[in-house]
Amino acid sequence: MPFDPTADWLAWQVVDSAFPTGVFAHSWGLEAAWQQGEVPNLSSLQRFLAASVQQTAFGALPLLNAAYRQPDRWPALDELADAFLTNPVANRASRVQGRTLLSTAGRVWPSDRLTAFAESVDRGCAHVAPLSGVVFRVIGLPLETARTAMLFGAARGVLSAAVRLGIIGSYEAQRMHHDAGRDLSPLLERCNALDADDVCQTAPVLDILHAGHDRLYSRLFQS
C-alpha cells in the first residue's frame, strides 16, 4: 500500500483508550486467574502479563499478518481462528471485540470497502485477530504499526484490568507497562514473518484459567 503521511496520527487514534473497541470490558482472563488465587502478588502479575503478551504474539499476530497481506483469505482465517479458540470465553470475547472494531471503523472511516466487508462478516464469526488485519489495511494503517498496536493493546488491557480489580495502582501499572516494552520489540521481530500456519498456544494454563470466568460468583468484566 502507498505510504500515508497521516498514518502516525492514525496509529495514535487506534491505540487511544478513547477509541471504542470494547476491549476494556474484558480482563484477558486476569479476573478469573486473580479470583482463583493464581495472581496473588506483583511478581505473579508480571508473569501473567508476559504470558498474555506472548500468547497474543503467537496466537493472534499470525492471523492478523495473513489477513492484512491477503484480505481475500479472511473467511478461511476466521474459521481457523474459531477452531483455534477452543476456550468458549475467549472465543466469545474475540467475536464481540471483532464486531465492535468493525462497527467503530465503519462509523469513523466510512467507505465502500468497509461496507462490503461488513456484509461478508455477517456470514462469519468475526474473530478480532483476522478481522483486525483487514480493517487496519483498509483504513491505511501500516502492517508493522498494526502488529505493534495489537501487542500494545494486549499489555494495556491486562494492566488496565489489574488497576480496576485493585490488584495494583495506576503508577505501578505504568511502570510495568514501560518494563514490558523490553519484551514487546523482540516479540514483534520474531512474529514479523509468521502466517496462519504458525498459530500456536503458548500459555495453556492461562487459557484454562480464562475458561473459568463464567463460573465466577461475581464478575466485573465480560471475560
ChimeraX commands (.cxc) that place a marker at each C-alpha (Angstrom):
marker #1 position 0.00,0.00,0.00 radius 0.5
marker #1 position 1.26,3.58,-0.63 radius 0.5
marker #1 position 2.69,5.48,2.31 radius 0.5
marker #1 position 0.08,7.55,4.08 radius 0.5
marker #1 position 1.52,10.64,5.80 radius 0.5
marker #1 position -1.38,10.58,8.27 radius 0.5
marker #1 position -0.59,7.01,9.40 radius 0.5
marker #1 position 1.25,8.16,12.54 radius 0.5
marker #1 position -1.77,10.14,13.66 radius 0.5
marker #1 position -3.98,7.22,12.74 radius 0.5
marker #1 position -1.89,4.92,14.92 radius 0.5
marker #1 position -2.25,7.21,17.91 radius 0.5
marker #1 position -6.00,7.30,17.37 radius 0.5
marker #1 position -6.32,3.50,17.15 radius 0.5
marker #1 position -4.36,2.84,20.36 radius 0.5
marker #1 position -6.01,5.67,22.31 radius 0.5
marker #1 position -8.07,4.39,25.22 radius 0.5
marker #1 position -10.93,6.59,23.99 radius 0.5
marker #1 position -11.18,4.62,20.75 radius 0.5
marker #1 position -14.30,2.46,21.30 radius 0.5
marker #1 position -13.34,-1.14,20.54 radius 0.5
marker #1 position -14.81,-2.72,23.65 radius 0.5
marker #1 position -11.52,-4.10,24.97 radius 0.5
marker #1 position -11.97,-2.52,28.39 radius 0.5
marker #1 position -14.96,-4.77,29.00 radius 0.5
marker #1 position -12.54,-7.71,29.10 radius 0.5
marker #1 position -9.79,-8.66,31.54 radius 0.5
marker #1 position -7.90,-11.07,29.24 radius 0.5
marker #1 position -8.53,-13.81,31.81 radius 0.5
marker #1 position -6.98,-11.85,34.68 radius 0.5
marker #1 position -10.17,-11.62,36.73 radius 0.5
marker #1 position -10.63,-15.38,36.75 radius 0.5
marker #1 position -6.94,-16.02,37.49 radius 0.5
marker #1 position -6.98,-13.47,40.32 radius 0.5
marker #1 position -10.15,-14.82,41.94 radius 0.5
marker #1 position -8.74,-18.35,41.76 radius 0.5
marker #1 position -5.62,-17.25,43.66 radius 0.5
marker #1 position -3.20,-17.53,40.76 radius 0.5
marker #1 position -2.19,-13.85,40.81 radius 0.5
marker #1 position -1.56,-13.13,44.49 radius 0.5
marker #1 position 1.30,-10.63,44.15 radius 0.5
marker #1 position 3.22,-8.32,41.83 radius 0.5
marker #1 position 5.63,-10.95,40.51 radius 0.5
marker #1 position 2.78,-13.28,39.56 radius 0.5
marker #1 position 1.05,-10.41,37.76 radius 0.5
marker #1 position 4.25,-9.74,35.83 radius 0.5
marker #1 position 4.35,-13.39,34.77 radius 0.5
marker #1 position 0.68,-13.27,33.78 radius 0.5
marker #1 position 1.32,-10.15,31.71 radius 0.5
marker #1 position 4.31,-11.71,29.95 radius 0.5
marker #1 position 2.33,-14.89,29.17 radius 0.5
marker #1 position -0.63,-12.87,27.85 radius 0.5
marker #1 position 1.51,-10.77,25.55 radius 0.5
marker #1 position 3.37,-13.82,24.26 radius 0.5
marker #1 position 0.10,-15.63,23.61 radius 0.5
marker #1 position -1.15,-12.63,21.64 radius 0.5
marker #1 position 2.08,-12.62,19.64 radius 0.5
marker #1 position 1.86,-16.27,18.61 radius 0.5
marker #1 position -1.91,-16.80,18.69 radius 0.5
marker #1 position -3.22,-13.58,17.15 radius 0.5
marker #1 position -0.47,-11.84,15.18 radius 0.5
marker #1 position -0.10,-14.68,12.64 radius 0.5
marker #1 position -3.79,-14.30,11.78 radius 0.5
marker #1 position -3.52,-10.53,11.60 radius 0.5
marker #1 position -0.48,-10.85,9.32 radius 0.5
marker #1 position -2.22,-13.28,6.98 radius 0.5
marker #1 position -5.44,-11.27,6.73 radius 0.5
marker #1 position -3.58,-8.00,6.18 radius 0.5
marker #1 position -1.41,-9.46,3.40 radius 0.5
marker #1 position -4.24,-11.35,1.71 radius 0.5
marker #1 position -7.66,-9.95,2.68 radius 0.5
marker #1 position -9.40,-12.42,0.37 radius 0.5
marker #1 position -8.37,-15.19,2.78 radius 0.5
marker #1 position -10.45,-13.67,5.57 radius 0.5
marker #1 position -13.30,-16.26,5.59 radius 0.5
marker #1 position -10.85,-19.16,5.94 radius 0.5
marker #1 position -8.79,-17.29,8.54 radius 0.5
marker #1 position -11.94,-16.51,10.51 radius 0.5
marker #1 position -12.80,-20.22,10.55 radius 0.5
marker #1 position -9.26,-21.03,11.65 radius 0.5
marker #1 position -9.50,-18.54,14.50 radius 0.5
marker #1 position -12.80,-20.11,15.57 radius 0.5
marker #1 position -11.25,-23.60,15.61 radius 0.5
marker #1 position -8.16,-22.35,17.45 radius 0.5
marker #1 position -10.10,-20.60,20.22 radius 0.5
marker #1 position -11.43,-23.71,21.97 radius 0.5
marker #1 position -11.90,-21.78,25.22 radius 0.5
marker #1 position -15.54,-20.61,24.97 radius 0.5
marker #1 position -14.94,-17.45,27.00 radius 0.5
marker #1 position -12.02,-16.33,24.82 radius 0.5
marker #1 position -13.92,-17.35,21.69 radius 0.5
marker #1 position -16.92,-15.23,22.64 radius 0.5
marker #1 position -14.74,-12.27,23.63 radius 0.5
marker #1 position -12.90,-12.44,20.30 radius 0.5
marker #1 position -16.19,-12.30,18.38 radius 0.5
marker #1 position -17.50,-9.37,20.41 radius 0.5
marker #1 position -14.29,-7.38,20.03 radius 0.5
marker #1 position -14.12,-8.13,16.32 radius 0.5
marker #1 position -17.63,-6.90,15.61 radius 0.5
marker #1 position -17.12,-3.84,17.81 radius 0.5
marker #1 position -13.93,-2.93,15.96 radius 0.5
marker #1 position -15.63,-3.28,12.58 radius 0.5
marker #1 position -18.66,-1.26,13.68 radius 0.5
marker #1 position -16.45,1.51,15.04 radius 0.5
marker #1 position -14.27,1.61,11.92 radius 0.5
marker #1 position -17.36,1.81,9.73 radius 0.5
marker #1 position -18.60,4.84,11.62 radius 0.5
marker #1 position -15.26,6.63,11.89 radius 0.5
marker #1 position -13.90,5.87,8.40 radius 0.5
marker #1 position -16.95,5.05,6.24 radius 0.5
marker #1 position -16.07,3.57,2.85 radius 0.5
marker #1 position -17.47,1.21,0.25 radius 0.5
marker #1 position -14.74,-1.32,1.07 radius 0.5
marker #1 position -15.64,-1.41,4.76 radius 0.5
marker #1 position -19.34,-1.64,3.93 radius 0.5
marker #1 position -18.75,-4.59,1.61 radius 0.5
marker #1 position -16.50,-6.24,4.17 radius 0.5
marker #1 position -19.11,-5.77,6.91 radius 0.5
marker #1 position -21.67,-7.58,4.76 radius 0.5
marker #1 position -19.33,-10.57,4.39 radius 0.5
marker #1 position -18.58,-10.55,8.12 radius 0.5
marker #1 position -22.26,-11.05,8.88 radius 0.5
marker #1 position -21.85,-14.56,7.48 radius 0.5
marker #1 position -18.86,-15.38,9.68 radius 0.5
marker #1 position -17.70,-15.33,13.29 radius 0.5
marker #1 position -15.83,-12.00,13.08 radius 0.5
marker #1 position -12.88,-13.01,15.26 radius 0.5
marker #1 position -10.82,-9.99,16.18 radius 0.5
marker #1 position -7.35,-11.13,15.03 radius 0.5
marker #1 position -8.02,-11.75,11.32 radius 0.5
marker #1 position -10.66,-9.02,11.20 radius 0.5
marker #1 position -8.12,-6.52,12.54 radius 0.5
marker #1 position -5.80,-7.37,9.69 radius 0.5
marker #1 position -8.42,-6.50,7.08 radius 0.5
marker #1 position -9.76,-3.40,8.86 radius 0.5
marker #1 position -6.32,-1.93,9.53 radius 0.5
marker #1 position -5.34,-2.48,5.91 radius 0.5
marker #1 position -8.49,-0.77,4.64 radius 0.5
marker #1 position -8.07,2.30,6.84 radius 0.5
marker #1 position -4.41,2.65,5.82 radius 0.5
marker #1 position -2.57,1.58,8.95 radius 0.5
marker #1 position 0.83,0.04,8.05 radius 0.5
marker #1 position 1.22,-3.64,8.89 radius 0.5
marker #1 position 4.10,-3.08,11.30 radius 0.5
marker #1 position 2.04,-0.47,13.13 radius 0.5
marker #1 position -0.98,-2.78,13.19 radius 0.5
marker #1 position 1.11,-5.51,14.83 radius 0.5
marker #1 position 2.50,-3.05,17.35 radius 0.5
marker #1 position -0.99,-1.79,18.18 radius 0.5
marker #1 position -2.22,-5.32,18.87 radius 0.5
marker #1 position 0.63,-6.17,21.25 radius 0.5
marker #1 position 0.37,-2.78,22.94 radius 0.5
marker #1 position -3.35,-3.35,23.40 radius 0.5
marker #1 position -2.78,-6.75,24.99 radius 0.5
marker #1 position -0.38,-5.31,27.56 radius 0.5
marker #1 position -2.55,-2.30,28.26 radius 0.5
marker #1 position -5.67,-4.45,28.56 radius 0.5
marker #1 position -4.18,-6.71,31.24 radius 0.5
marker #1 position -2.76,-3.81,33.25 radius 0.5
marker #1 position -5.93,-1.74,32.98 radius 0.5
marker #1 position -7.89,-4.70,34.32 radius 0.5
marker #1 position -5.37,-5.10,37.14 radius 0.5
marker #1 position -5.92,-1.50,38.20 radius 0.5
marker #1 position -9.72,-1.77,38.11 radius 0.5
marker #1 position -9.61,-5.02,40.07 radius 0.5
marker #1 position -7.48,-3.31,42.73 radius 0.5
marker #1 position -4.51,-5.62,42.26 radius 0.5
marker #1 position -2.13,-2.72,41.63 radius 0.5
marker #1 position -2.31,1.05,41.41 radius 0.5
marker #1 position -2.10,3.25,38.34 radius 0.5
marker #1 position 1.55,4.25,38.86 radius 0.5
marker #1 position 2.69,0.66,39.31 radius 0.5
marker #1 position 0.73,-0.33,36.21 radius 0.5
marker #1 position 2.53,2.32,34.18 radius 0.5
marker #1 position 5.91,1.14,35.44 radius 0.5
marker #1 position 5.04,-2.42,34.49 radius 0.5
marker #1 position 3.85,-1.30,31.06 radius 0.5
marker #1 position 7.13,0.50,30.49 radius 0.5
marker #1 position 9.13,-2.55,31.58 radius 0.5
marker #1 position 7.06,-4.78,29.30 radius 0.5
marker #1 position 8.41,-2.81,26.35 radius 0.5
marker #1 position 11.64,-4.81,26.62 radius 0.5
marker #1 position 9.67,-7.91,25.61 radius 0.5
marker #1 position 7.37,-6.34,23.03 radius 0.5
marker #1 position 10.04,-5.36,20.49 radius 0.5
marker #1 position 11.75,-8.80,20.37 radius 0.5
marker #1 position 8.33,-10.46,20.07 radius 0.5
marker #1 position 7.43,-8.23,17.15 radius 0.5
marker #1 position 10.66,-9.15,15.38 radius 0.5
marker #1 position 10.02,-12.87,15.92 radius 0.5
marker #1 position 6.46,-12.59,14.61 radius 0.5
marker #1 position 7.05,-10.43,11.52 radius 0.5
marker #1 position 7.11,-13.37,9.12 radius 0.5
marker #1 position 4.52,-15.58,10.84 radius 0.5
marker #1 position 1.48,-16.67,8.86 radius 0.5
marker #1 position -1.73,-18.51,9.69 radius 0.5
marker #1 position 0.04,-21.88,9.67 radius 0.5
marker #1 position 2.21,-20.68,12.57 radius 0.5
marker #1 position -0.64,-20.07,15.04 radius 0.5
marker #1 position 0.08,-21.78,18.35 radius 0.5
marker #1 position -0.96,-21.83,22.00 radius 0.5
marker #1 position 1.90,-20.73,24.27 radius 0.5
marker #1 position 0.00,-20.35,27.57 radius 0.5
marker #1 position -2.35,-23.32,28.05 radius 0.5
marker #1 position -2.66,-22.79,31.81 radius 0.5
marker #1 position -3.71,-19.18,31.26 radius 0.5
marker #1 position -6.28,-20.41,28.77 radius 0.5
marker #1 position -7.69,-22.89,31.30 radius 0.5
marker #1 position -7.96,-20.17,33.95 radius 0.5
marker #1 position -9.65,-17.85,31.47 radius 0.5
marker #1 position -12.23,-20.52,30.70 radius 0.5
marker #1 position -13.37,-20.40,34.33 radius 0.5
marker #1 position -14.58,-16.81,34.08 radius 0.5
marker #1 position -18.23,-17.71,33.53 radius 0.5
marker #1 position -18.23,-19.74,36.77 radius 0.5
marker #1 position -17.13,-16.88,38.99 radius 0.5
marker #1 position -19.62,-15.90,41.68 radius 0.5
marker #1 position -19.25,-12.20,40.88 radius 0.5
marker #1 position -17.68,-10.61,37.82 radius 0.5
marker #1 position -16.56,-7.10,36.90 radius 0.5
marker #1 position -15.63,-7.98,33.30 radius 0.5
marker #1 position -17.26,-9.89,30.46 radius 0.5
marker #1 position -14.22,-12.14,30.15 radius 0.5
marker link #1:1,2 radius 0.2
marker link #1:2,3 radius 0.2
marker link #1:3,4 radius 0.2
marker link #1:4,5 radius 0.2
marker link #1:5,6 radius 0.2
marker link #1:6,7 radius 0.2
marker link #1:7,8 radius 0.2
marker link #1:8,9 radius 0.2
marker link #1:9,10 radius 0.2
marker link #1:10,11 radius 0.2
marker link #1:11,12 radius 0.2
marker link #1:12,13 radius 0.2
marker link #1:13,14 radius 0.2
marker link #1:14,15 radius 0.2
marker link #1:15,16 radius 0.2
marker link #1:16,17 radius 0.2
marker link #1:17,18 radius 0.2
marker link #1:18,19 radius 0.2
marker link #1:19,20 radius 0.2
marker link #1:20,21 radius 0.2
marker link #1:21,22 radius 0.2
marker link #1:22,23 radius 0.2
marker link #1:23,24 radius 0.2
marker link #1:24,25 radius 0.2
marker link #1:25,26 radius 0.2
marker link #1:26,27 radius 0.2
marker link #1:27,28 radius 0.2
marker link #1:28,29 radius 0.2
marker link #1:29,30 radius 0.2
marker link #1:30,31 radius 0.2
marker link #1:31,32 radius 0.2
marker link #1:32,33 radius 0.2
marker link #1:33,34 radius 0.2
marker link #1:34,35 radius 0.2
marker link #1:35,36 radius 0.2
marker link #1:36,37 radius 0.2
marker link #1:37,38 radius 0.2
marker link #1:38,39 radius 0.2
marker link #1:39,40 radius 0.2
marker link #1:40,41 radius 0.2
marker link #1:41,42 radius 0.2
marker link #1:42,43 radius 0.2
marker link #1:43,44 radius 0.2
marker link #1:44,45 radius 0.2
marker link #1:45,46 radius 0.2
marker link #1:46,47 radius 0.2
marker link #1:47,48 radius 0.2
marker link #1:48,49 radius 0.2
marker link #1:49,50 radius 0.2
marker link #1:50,51 radius 0.2
marker link #1:51,52 radius 0.2
marker link #1:52,53 radius 0.2
marker link #1:53,54 radius 0.2
marker link #1:54,55 radius 0.2
marker link #1:55,56 radius 0.2
marker link #1:56,57 radius 0.2
marker link #1:57,58 radius 0.2
marker link #1:58,59 radius 0.2
marker link #1:59,60 radius 0.2
marker link #1:60,61 radius 0.2
marker link #1:61,62 radius 0.2
marker link #1:62,63 radius 0.2
marker link #1:63,64 radius 0.2
marker link #1:64,65 radius 0.2
marker link #1:65,66 radius 0.2
marker link #1:66,67 radius 0.2
marker link #1:67,68 radius 0.2
marker link #1:68,69 radius 0.2
marker link #1:69,70 radius 0.2
marker link #1:70,71 radius 0.2
marker link #1:71,72 radius 0.2
marker link #1:72,73 radius 0.2
marker link #1:73,74 radius 0.2
marker link #1:74,75 radius 0.2
marker link #1:75,76 radius 0.2
marker link #1:76,77 radius 0.2
marker link #1:77,78 radius 0.2
marker link #1:78,79 radius 0.2
marker link #1:79,80 radius 0.2
marker link #1:80,81 radius 0.2
marker link #1:81,82 radius 0.2
marker link #1:82,83 radius 0.2
marker link #1:83,84 radius 0.2
marker link #1:84,85 radius 0.2
marker link #1:85,86 radius 0.2
marker link #1:86,87 radius 0.2
marker link #1:87,88 radius 0.2
marker link #1:88,89 radius 0.2
marker link #1:89,90 radius 0.2
marker link #1:90,91 radius 0.2
marker link #1:91,92 radius 0.2
marker link #1:92,93 radius 0.2
marker link #1:93,94 radius 0.2
marker link #1:94,95 radius 0.2
marker link #1:95,96 radius 0.2
marker link #1:96,97 radius 0.2
marker link #1:97,98 radius 0.2
marker link #1:98,99 radius 0.2
marker link #1:99,100 radius 0.2
marker link #1:100,101 radius 0.2
marker link #1:101,102 radius 0.2
marker link #1:102,103 radius 0.2
marker link #1:103,104 radius 0.2
marker link #1:104,105 radius 0.2
marker link #1:105,106 radius 0.2
marker link #1:106,107 radius 0.2
marker link #1:107,108 radius 0.2
marker link #1:108,109 radius 0.2
marker link #1:109,110 radius 0.2
marker link #1:110,111 radius 0.2
marker link #1:111,112 radius 0.2
marker link #1:112,113 radius 0.2
marker link #1:113,114 radius 0.2
marker link #1:114,115 radius 0.2
marker link #1:115,116 radius 0.2
marker link #1:116,117 radius 0.2
marker link #1:117,118 radius 0.2
marker link #1:118,119 radius 0.2
marker link #1:119,120 radius 0.2
marker link #1:120,121 radius 0.2
marker link #1:121,122 radius 0.2
marker link #1:122,123 radius 0.2
marker link #1:123,124 radius 0.2
marker link #1:124,125 radius 0.2
marker link #1:125,126 radius 0.2
marker link #1:126,127 radius 0.2
marker link #1:127,128 radius 0.2
marker link #1:128,129 radius 0.2
marker link #1:129,130 radius 0.2
marker link #1:130,131 radius 0.2
marker link #1:131,132 radius 0.2
marker link #1:132,133 radius 0.2
marker link #1:133,134 radius 0.2
marker link #1:134,135 radius 0.2
marker link #1:135,136 radius 0.2
marker link #1:136,137 radius 0.2
marker link #1:137,138 radius 0.2
marker link #1:138,139 radius 0.2
marker link #1:139,140 radius 0.2
marker link #1:140,141 radius 0.2
marker link #1:141,142 radius 0.2
marker link #1:142,143 radius 0.2
marker link #1:143,144 radius 0.2
marker link #1:144,145 radius 0.2
marker link #1:145,146 radius 0.2
marker link #1:146,147 radius 0.2
marker link #1:147,148 radius 0.2
marker link #1:148,149 radius 0.2
marker link #1:149,150 radius 0.2
marker link #1:150,151 radius 0.2
marker link #1:151,152 radius 0.2
marker link #1:152,153 radius 0.2
marker link #1:153,154 radius 0.2
marker link #1:154,155 radius 0.2
marker link #1:155,156 radius 0.2
marker link #1:156,157 radius 0.2
marker link #1:157,158 radius 0.2
marker link #1:158,159 radius 0.2
marker link #1:159,160 radius 0.2
marker link #1:160,161 radius 0.2
marker link #1:161,162 radius 0.2
marker link #1:162,163 radius 0.2
marker link #1:163,164 radius 0.2
marker link #1:164,165 radius 0.2
marker link #1:165,166 radius 0.2
marker link #1:166,167 radius 0.2
marker link #1:167,168 radius 0.2
marker link #1:168,169 radius 0.2
marker link #1:169,170 radius 0.2
marker link #1:170,171 radius 0.2
marker link #1:171,172 radius 0.2
marker link #1:172,173 radius 0.2
marker link #1:173,174 radius 0.2
marker link #1:174,175 radius 0.2
marker link #1:175,176 radius 0.2
marker link #1:176,177 radius 0.2
marker link #1:177,178 radius 0.2
marker link #1:178,179 radius 0.2
marker link #1:179,180 radius 0.2
marker link #1:180,181 radius 0.2
marker link #1:181,182 radius 0.2
marker link #1:182,183 radius 0.2
marker link #1:183,184 radius 0.2
marker link #1:184,185 radius 0.2
marker link #1:185,186 radius 0.2
marker link #1:186,187 radius 0.2
marker link #1:187,188 radius 0.2
marker link #1:188,189 radius 0.2
marker link #1:189,190 radius 0.2
marker link #1:190,191 radius 0.2
marker link #1:191,192 radius 0.2
marker link #1:192,193 radius 0.2
marker link #1:193,194 radius 0.2
marker link #1:194,195 radius 0.2
marker link #1:195,196 radius 0.2
marker link #1:196,197 radius 0.2
marker link #1:197,198 radius 0.2
marker link #1:198,199 radius 0.2
marker link #1:199,200 radius 0.2
marker link #1:200,201 radius 0.2
marker link #1:201,202 radius 0.2
marker link #1:202,203 radius 0.2
marker link #1:203,204 radius 0.2
marker link #1:204,205 radius 0.2
marker link #1:205,206 radius 0.2
marker link #1:206,207 radius 0.2
marker link #1:207,208 radius 0.2
marker link #1:208,209 radius 0.2
marker link #1:209,210 radius 0.2
marker link #1:210,211 radius 0.2
marker link #1:211,212 radius 0.2
marker link #1:212,213 radius 0.2
marker link #1:213,214 radius 0.2
marker link #1:214,215 radius 0.2
marker link #1:215,216 radius 0.2
marker link #1:216,217 radius 0.2
marker link #1:217,218 radius 0.2
marker link #1:218,219 radius 0.2
marker link #1:219,220 radius 0.2
marker link #1:220,221 radius 0.2
marker link #1:221,222 radius 0.2
marker link #1:222,223 radius 0.2
view
